[in-house]
Amino acid sequence: MEQKANLADIFDLTFTKFVTPIIIKIAFIVMLVLGALMWLGIIFAGFAGGFWSGIGGIIFGGLFFLMFVLGYRIIFELVMVIFDIKANTDRIE
């Protein structure tokens, strides 16, 4: 299901090509970076409050990061499953 998309596909009013499967890959990378930046922010804010707060920021920020990434991964996989169902339905049809 590897596709190539260009800018014209985004504005295609006939919806002959789906750009969401391609955009999801980029969006997941953005969410990984955003989650890592939030984790760093939690760590810095924790250490601003003291040593043990910083250690707590490392631990609980890491847990937050894992839950953040896992949540978005599940959402993106559900969207991809819908596209796979559509592709299989078209093939059966």
N, C-alpha and C positions, 0 to 999 in steps of 0.2 A: 504494500500500500504506500510505496514511496512516490511522492508527487513533487513536482516543481511548480511553484506559483510565482507570478509576477504581479506588478501593481494593477494591471488591467483586470486580473482575476478578482481582486477585491471589489471592484466596481461593476462586475458582471451581474446584470439584473436577471439573467436567465438561470443563475445558480447551477451551471453545468459542471463547474469544478468547485470543490470545497477547499477553503483555505484554513479552516479551523484546525485540522490535523497538523498543519505546518506551524500555525501560530501557537499551538499548545506547547510545542517543544521550546519555543522562544520564551513563552510565558513561564514555563517551569524553571528555566534558567534564571529568569528575573526574580522569581519567588525564592530560589536558593540564595541569590545574592542579597535580596531584601531580608530574608531570615537571618543570614550571617551578620548583616549590619545591625539588625535589632539585637542579636546576641551580644555583639561587641558593645552596643550602647548599654545593655543591661550590666555587662561586666564593668564598664567604666563608671556607671552610676553607682554600682555596688562598692567599688573601691573608693569612690568619693565619700562614701558613708563609713568607711573603715575596712580593716583587713578581712574580718569575718563576713561582713556584708559582701565584699568582693568575691570571697570563696563561695558564698551562697549564690551570687550572680553567675558565677561560672557553672555551678551545678544546676540551678533552676533555670538559668538562661539556656543551657544546653538541652534540658528537657523541653523547654518552650520551643526551641529551634526544631527539635525532632518532631514534636506534635504539629508545629506549623507546616513543616515540609510534608509530613505524612498526610495531613489534612488536604493540602493542595494536590498531592499525588493521587489521592483517592478521588477527588473531584475531577481531575483531568482524565484519569483512567475511566471513570464513568462516562464522560463525554466521548472518549474514544470508543467505548463499547457501543454507544448509540450509533456512531458512524460505522462500526463493523456490522452491526445488525442491519443497517441500511444497505451496505454493500452486499451482504449475504442475501437479503431480500430481493435486491435487484437481480442477483445472479439466479436465484430460484425462479423469479418471474420470467 
